[in-house]
Amino acid sequence: MATILHYDTPRAAIDIYADAVLADPYDTYRTLRDRGSAVYLEPLDAWFIGRFADVRTALNDWRTFSSAQGIGLNPIINAAWDEALICQDPPVHTERRKLITEVLSPVALKPVAATIEERAAALADRIAARGEFDAVADLAHDLPIGVVMDLIGWPEEVRSSLLALAEGSWNAAGPDNARMREGLTLLERMMALIADIYDRNLVLDGGFAAQLIAAARGGLVTRETAIGMLAGYIVAAFETTISAMASGAWLFANNPGEWTKLRADPSLLPFVAGEIVRVESPLQNFTRMTTVDAEMSDGRVVPAGGRVIVSYASANRDERKFEEPDCFRVDRAEKQSMGFGHGPHGCAGQGLARMELSAVFGALAARIERFEPAGEPERVLNNIARGFRRVPLRAVAS
């Protein structure tokens, strides 16, 4: 059935999931922002929301922009992730999220802080000693694998498999394309592995996974809900933090003046994570479904029952909000971004991610005078996530 549009609805025959757009999406996002607060994308039968004000509104207003019918662009993933936390609205979402926020609160993370600082210092020493390194494998993998895997409580023998499966799983949330189908395969394998770990109770004592499994077996949530929440945490906690860490090193290598600023003024360190995820948003877009006609900031209306692509990455480069939005500036006056999401579905693990990023770049700033590109970086094309496969860099020790 054809979608009925209002006569003044901006539309575009743009596929934002095409290879060329995924490789460098920001000019396309700007084009769509300039056409209107909501633009109907004909190839996808969905509305693109890319202006900061409208993205912020959509993420806050869960009653109008619902996650309960899935956050993907195909029915298979929306059915598969039915129990995932990101596909729930309040009050169900609120109750289930407590199981995560309790173990990721500042108080709960306090005992982990010293471990993260120690690990970051050792990592920075290794980078300084070796000179040339890959910002993905040699830098960004260290803390998520060495610290976060322990925090969650994954057994050693499955860690490499979980990371490999998580790296492509976001693809499954895109439209029906080759990447989506490959992502579904990886996601199915990851879910089967997590289910096996759950059923055989192979997790380490004291971690988040053990607490969640205990909650499920105590009747607070179902087995399927617990498995879905564990899967969501794997995909969100590992790939996004790894992407942000590698992107940060790449940004500093290509913006040496910003590294000089940070080294000269360590008080800027708390803002580094926010600026990295603003400029290179690890998760580019999720979708919502409108439950009623939704009026946007320019008066345009998205009809009830419309699938809406909410673009964090576009909002983070919106000229209406940020001065020189394409520039990476660690001392940026505008601190707020959508890099960690916003509203009820704001990233529950952002405190941990900020802690990791601050610890690593703080340790590096004390040891490294500058970063230099040491070869061409290789991007990973992904329907939802943005990151690198490898980033060859050179660290010049101070």
Summary of the structure (lengths in Angstrom):
residues: 398
radius of gyration: 20.6
end to end distance: 63.8
largest distance: 63.8
contacts: 1372
relative contact order: 0.19
helix: 55%
strand: 13%
